[in-house]
Amino acid sequence: MRWLVKCLTISSIFDRCRLRSLERRATLTRRSSTRA
């Protein structure tokens, strides 16, 4: 049971980091497209 909670926590943190990176990439692409 404990390992399951640990796995869930790690996955949630990983998802959050991935979402943040995706948002950053989206904003970068949007900025470059508006500049061009």
PQR file with spaces between the fields and no chain letter, atoms N, CA, C, O and H, PARSE charges and radii, in Angstrom:
ATOM       1  N    MET     1       0.837   -1.202    0.000 -0.4000 1.5000
ATOM       2  CA   MET     1       0.000    0.000    0.000 -0.0000 2.0000
ATOM       3  C    MET     1       0.873    1.254    0.000  0.5500 1.7000
ATOM       4  O    MET     1       0.583    2.224   -0.700 -0.5500 1.4000
ATOM       5  N    ARG     2       1.942    1.222    0.791 -0.4000 1.5000
ATOM       6  CA   ARG     2       2.812    2.397    0.875 -0.0000 2.0000
ATOM       7  C    ARG     2       3.483    2.679   -0.466  0.5500 1.7000
ATOM       8  O    ARG     2       3.578    3.833   -0.884 -0.5500 1.4000
ATOM       9  H    ARG     2       2.177    0.434    1.359  0.4000 1.0000
ATOM      10  N    TRP     3       3.951    1.618   -1.145 -0.4000 1.5000
ATOM      11  CA   TRP     3       4.620    1.829   -2.432 -0.0000 2.0000
ATOM      12  C    TRP     3       3.658    2.412   -3.452  0.5500 1.7000
ATOM      13  O    TRP     3       4.057    3.169   -4.337 -0.5500 1.4000
ATOM      14  H    TRP     3       3.873    0.681   -0.805  0.4000 1.0000
ATOM      15  N    LEU     4       2.371    2.050   -3.318 -0.4000 1.5000
ATOM      16  CA   LEU     4       1.371    2.570   -4.249 -0.0000 2.0000
ATOM      17  C    LEU     4       1.236    4.082   -4.079  0.5500 1.7000
ATOM      18  O    LEU     4       1.169    4.827   -5.057 -0.5500 1.4000
ATOM      19  H    LEU     4       2.046    1.436   -2.599  0.4000 1.0000
ATOM      20  N    VAL     5       1.197    4.521   -2.823 -0.4000 1.5000
ATOM      21  CA   VAL     5       1.085    5.960   -2.544 -0.0000 2.0000
ATOM      22  C    VAL     5       2.314    6.687   -3.078  0.5500 1.7000
ATOM      23  O    VAL     5       2.213    7.768   -3.658 -0.5500 1.4000
ATOM      24  H    VAL     5       1.251    3.916   -2.029  0.4000 1.0000
ATOM      25  N    LYS     6       3.476    6.070   -2.869 -0.4000 1.5000
ATOM      26  CA   LYS     6       4.721    6.686   -3.333 -0.0000 2.0000
ATOM      27  C    LYS     6       4.707    6.816   -4.853  0.5500 1.7000
ATOM      28  O    LYS     6       5.099    7.845   -5.403 -0.5500 1.4000
ATOM      29  H    LYS     6       3.558    5.192   -2.398  0.4000 1.0000
ATOM      30  N    CYS     7       4.249    5.757   -5.528 -0.4000 1.5000
ATOM      31  CA   CYS     7       4.185    5.768   -6.991 -0.0000 2.0000
ATOM      32  C    CYS     7       3.239    6.870   -7.462  0.5500 1.7000
ATOM      33  O    CYS     7       3.544    7.603   -8.403 -0.5500 1.4000
ATOM      34  H    CYS     7       3.930    4.921   -5.081  0.4000 1.0000
ATOM      35  N    LEU     8       2.097    6.976   -6.802 -0.4000 1.5000
ATOM      36  CA   LEU     8       1.109    7.993   -7.188 -0.0000 2.0000
ATOM      37  C    LEU     8       1.680    9.391   -7.005  0.5500 1.7000
ATOM      38  O    LEU     8       1.488   10.266   -7.849 -0.5500 1.4000
ATOM      39  H    LEU     8       1.849    6.380   -6.038  0.4000 1.0000
ATOM      40  N    THR     9       2.380    9.594   -5.902 -0.4000 1.5000
ATOM      41  CA   THR     9       2.961   10.910   -5.632 -0.0000 2.0000
ATOM      42  C    THR     9       3.996   11.266   -6.696  0.5500 1.7000
ATOM      43  O    THR     9       4.009   12.380   -7.219 -0.5500 1.4000
ATOM      44  H    THR     9       2.536    8.883   -5.216  0.4000 1.0000
ATOM      45  N    ILE    10       4.862   10.304   -7.007 -0.4000 1.5000
ATOM      46  CA   ILE    10       5.902   10.545   -8.012 -0.0000 2.0000
ATOM      47  C    ILE    10       5.270   10.838   -9.369  0.5500 1.7000
ATOM      48  O    ILE    10       5.710   11.737  -10.086 -0.5500 1.4000
ATOM      49  H    ILE    10       4.852    9.399   -6.583  0.4000 1.0000
ATOM      50  N    SER    11       4.233   10.071   -9.717 -0.4000 1.5000
ATOM      51  CA   SER    11       3.572   10.258  -11.014 -0.0000 2.0000
ATOM      52  C    SER    11       2.901   11.624  -11.077  0.5500 1.7000
ATOM      53  O    SER    11       2.932   12.288  -12.114 -0.5500 1.4000
ATOM      54  H    SER    11       3.876    9.340   -9.134  0.4000 1.0000
ATOM      55  N    SER    12       2.293   12.046   -9.964 -0.4000 1.5000
ATOM      56  CA   SER    12       1.615   13.349   -9.947 -0.0000 2.0000
ATOM      57  C    SER    12       2.639   14.471  -10.119  0.5500 1.7000
ATOM      58  O    SER    12       2.403   15.422  -10.864 -0.5500 1.4000
ATOM      59  H    SER    12       2.269   11.507   -9.122  0.4000 1.0000
ATOM      60  N    ILE    13       3.765   14.358   -9.434 -0.4000 1.5000
ATOM      61  CA   ILE    13       4.818   15.372   -9.542 -0.0000 2.0000
ATOM      62  C    ILE    13       5.360   15.394  -10.973  0.5500 1.7000
ATOM      63  O    ILE    13       5.606   16.461  -11.537 -0.5500 1.4000
ATOM      64  H    ILE    13       3.957   13.585   -8.829  0.4000 1.0000
ATOM      65  N    PHE    14       5.545   14.196  -11.557 -0.4000 1.5000
ATOM      66  CA   PHE    14       6.069   14.107  -12.914 -0.0000 2.0000
ATOM      67  C    PHE    14       5.098   14.753  -13.890  0.5500 1.7000
ATOM      68  O    PHE    14       5.504   15.475  -14.801 -0.5500 1.4000
ATOM      69  H    PHE    14       5.345   13.330  -11.099  0.4000 1.0000
ATOM      70  N    ASP    15       3.784   14.481  -13.689 -0.4000 1.5000
ATOM      71  CA   ASP    15       2.762   15.069  -14.559 -0.0000 2.0000
ATOM      72  C    ASP    15       2.787   16.591  -14.460  0.5500 1.7000
ATOM      73  O    ASP    15       2.672   17.293  -15.464 -0.5500 1.4000
ATOM      74  H    ASP    15       3.454   13.895  -12.949  0.4000 1.0000
ATOM      75  N    ARG    16       2.939   17.087  -13.236 -0.4000 1.5000
ATOM      76  CA   ARG    16       2.950   18.538  -13.027 -0.0000 2.0000
ATOM      77  C    ARG    16       4.141   19.153  -13.761  0.5500 1.7000
ATOM      78  O    ARG    16       4.004   20.184  -14.420 -0.5500 1.4000
ATOM      79  H    ARG    16       3.032   16.516  -12.420  0.4000 1.0000
ATOM      80  N    CYS    17       5.299   18.523  -13.647 -0.4000 1.5000
ATOM      81  CA   CYS    17       6.504   19.039  -14.306 -0.0000 2.0000
ATOM      82  C    CYS    17       6.324   19.009  -15.817  0.5500 1.7000
ATOM      83  O    CYS    17       6.707   19.944  -16.521 -0.5500 1.4000
ATOM      84  H    CYS    17       5.410   17.685  -13.111  0.4000 1.0000
ATOM      85  N    ARG    18       5.725   17.899  -16.312 -0.4000 1.5000
ATOM      86  CA   ARG    18       5.520   17.761  -17.752 -0.0000 2.0000
ATOM      87  C    ARG    18       4.554   18.838  -18.252  0.5500 1.7000
ATOM      88  O    ARG    18       4.759   19.418  -19.318 -0.5500 1.4000
ATOM      89  H    ARG    18       5.415   17.140  -15.740  0.4000 1.0000
ATOM      90  N    LEU    19       3.508   19.097  -17.478 -0.4000 1.5000
ATOM      91  CA   LEU    19       2.537   20.122  -17.863 -0.0000 2.0000
ATOM      92  C    LEU    19       3.211   21.485  -17.931  0.5500 1.7000
ATOM      93  O    LEU    19       2.961   22.267  -18.848 -0.5500 1.4000
ATOM      94  H    LEU    19       3.342   18.625  -16.612  0.4000 1.0000
ATOM      95  N    ARG    20       4.063   21.758  -16.958 -0.4000 1.5000
ATOM      96  CA   ARG    20       4.760   23.044  -16.906 -0.0000 2.0000
ATOM      97  C    ARG    20       5.653   23.205  -18.143  0.5500 1.7000
ATOM      98  O    ARG    20       5.684   24.271  -18.759 -0.5500 1.4000
ATOM      99  H    ARG    20       4.266   21.123  -16.214  0.4000 1.0000
ATOM     100  N    SER    21       6.371   22.144  -18.498 -0.4000 1.5000
ATOM     101  CA   SER    21       7.268   22.213  -19.651 -0.0000 2.0000
ATOM     102  C    SER    21       6.464   22.397  -20.937  0.5500 1.7000
ATOM     103  O    SER    21       6.873   23.128  -21.838 -0.5500 1.4000
ATOM     104  H    SER    21       6.346   21.278  -17.997  0.4000 1.0000
ATOM     105  N    LEU    22       5.301   21.715  -21.009 -0.4000 1.5000
ATOM     106  CA   LEU    22       4.454   21.834  -22.200 -0.0000 2.0000
ATOM     107  C    LEU    22       3.942   23.263  -22.332  0.5500 1.7000
ATOM     108  O    LEU    22       3.916   23.822  -23.428 -0.5500 1.4000
ATOM     109  H    LEU    22       4.969   21.120  -20.276  0.4000 1.0000
ATOM     110  N    GLU    23       3.536   23.849  -21.207 -0.4000 1.5000
ATOM     111  CA   GLU    23       3.036   25.226  -21.240 -0.0000 2.0000
ATOM     112  C    GLU    23       4.137   26.177  -21.692  0.5500 1.7000
ATOM     113  O    GLU    23       3.902   27.091  -22.483 -0.5500 1.4000
ATOM     114  H    GLU    23       3.558   23.394  -20.317  0.4000 1.0000
ATOM     115  N    ARG    24       5.350   25.947  -21.175 -0.4000 1.5000
ATOM     116  CA   ARG    24       6.472   26.812  -21.535 -0.0000 2.0000
ATOM     117  C    ARG    24       6.741   26.708  -23.037  0.5500 1.7000
ATOM     118  O    ARG    24       6.991   27.713  -23.702 -0.5500 1.4000
ATOM     119  H    ARG    24       5.542   25.204  -20.533  0.4000 1.0000
ATOM     120  N    ARG    25       6.687   25.475  -23.563 -0.4000 1.5000
ATOM     121  CA   ARG    25       6.952   25.266  -24.980 -0.0000 2.0000
ATOM     122  C    ARG    25       5.865   25.946  -25.823  0.5500 1.7000
ATOM     123  O    ARG    25       6.149   26.542  -26.862 -0.5500 1.4000
ATOM     124  H    ARG    25       6.485   24.658  -23.022  0.4000 1.0000
ATOM     125  N    ALA    26       4.617   25.844  -25.355 -0.4000 1.5000
ATOM     126  CA   ALA    26       3.494   26.441  -26.087 -0.0000 2.0000
ATOM     127  C    ALA    26       3.650   27.959  -26.138  0.5500 1.7000
ATOM     128  O    ALA    26       3.442   28.578  -27.182 -0.5500 1.4000
ATOM     129  H    ALA    26       4.386   25.360  -24.511  0.4000 1.0000
ATOM     130  N    THR    27       4.017   28.548  -25.006 -0.4000 1.5000
ATOM     131  CA   THR    27       4.180   30.001  -24.956 -0.0000 2.0000
ATOM     132  C    THR    27       5.336   30.423  -25.863  0.5500 1.7000
ATOM     133  O    THR    27       5.259   31.458  -26.526 -0.5500 1.4000
ATOM     134  H    THR    27       4.186   28.044  -24.158  0.4000 1.0000
ATOM     135  N    LEU    28       6.400   29.629  -25.893 -0.4000 1.5000
ATOM     136  CA   LEU    28       7.554   29.957  -26.729 -0.0000 2.0000
ATOM     137  C    LEU    28       7.168   29.917  -28.199  0.5500 1.7000
ATOM     138  O    LEU    28       7.527   30.812  -28.964 -0.5500 1.4000
ATOM     139  H    LEU    28       6.462   28.789  -25.354  0.4000 1.0000
ATOM     140  N    THR    29       6.436   28.880  -28.597 -0.4000 1.5000
ATOM     141  CA   THR    29       6.022   28.749  -29.998 -0.0000 2.0000
ATOM     142  C    THR    29       5.075   29.878  -30.369  0.5500 1.7000
ATOM     143  O    THR    29       5.143   30.424  -31.470 -0.5500 1.4000
ATOM     144  H    THR    29       6.144   28.153  -27.976  0.4000 1.0000
ATOM     145  N    ARG    30       4.189   30.224  -29.440 -0.4000 1.5000
ATOM     146  CA   ARG    30       3.222   31.289  -29.704 -0.0000 2.0000
ATOM     147  C    ARG    30       3.960   32.622  -29.894  0.5500 1.7000
ATOM     148  O    ARG    30       3.617   33.415  -30.770 -0.5500 1.4000
ATOM     149  H    ARG    30       4.133   29.780  -28.546  0.4000 1.0000
ATOM     150  N    ARG    31       4.970   32.848  -29.061 -0.4000 1.5000
ATOM     151  CA   ARG    31       5.734   34.091  -29.127 -0.0000 2.0000
ATOM     152  C    ARG    31       6.482   34.177  -30.468  0.5500 1.7000
ATOM     153  O    ARG    31       6.512   35.228  -31.109 -0.5500 1.4000
ATOM     154  H    ARG    31       5.248   32.203  -28.349  0.4000 1.0000
ATOM     155  N    SER    32       7.076   33.066  -30.871 -0.4000 1.5000
ATOM     156  CA   SER    32       7.844   33.062  -32.115 -0.0000 2.0000
ATOM     157  C    SER    32       6.914   33.260  -33.316  0.5500 1.7000
ATOM     158  O    SER    32       7.272   33.941  -34.277 -0.5500 1.4000
ATOM     159  H    SER    32       7.052   32.212  -30.350  0.4000 1.0000
ATOM     160  N    SER    33       5.726   32.666  -33.256 -0.4000 1.5000
ATOM     161  CA   SER    33       4.789   32.788  -34.378 -0.0000 2.0000
ATOM     162  C    SER    33       4.290   34.229  -34.495  0.5500 1.7000
ATOM     163  O    SER    33       4.122   34.744  -35.600 -0.5500 1.4000
ATOM     164  H    SER    33       5.435   32.113  -32.475  0.4000 1.0000
ATOM     165  N    THR    34       4.055   34.875  -33.354 -0.4000 1.5000
ATOM     166  CA   THR    34       3.566   36.259  -33.383 -0.0000 2.0000
ATOM     167  C    THR    34       4.669   37.189  -33.884  0.5500 1.7000
ATOM     168  O    THR    34       4.389   38.190  -34.544 -0.5500 1.4000
ATOM     169  H    THR    34       4.191   34.457  -32.456  0.4000 1.0000
ATOM     170  N    ARG    35       5.917   36.860  -33.569 -0.4000 1.5000
ATOM     171  CA   ARG    35       7.043   37.694  -33.980 -0.0000 2.0000
ATOM     172  C    ARG    35       7.238   37.601  -35.494  0.5500 1.7000
ATOM     173  O    ARG    35       7.597   38.587  -36.138 -0.5500 1.4000
ATOM     174  H    ARG    35       6.144   36.047  -33.032  0.4000 1.0000
ATOM     175  N    ALA    36       7.000   36.409  -36.061 -0.4000 1.5000
ATOM     176  CA   ALA    36       7.192   36.179  -37.492 -0.0000 2.0000
ATOM     177  C    ALA    36       6.000   36.702  -38.305  0.5500 1.7000
ATOM     178  O    ALA    36       5.994   36.591  -39.531 -0.5500 1.4000
ATOM     179  H    ALA    36       6.709   35.608  -35.538  0.4000 1.0000
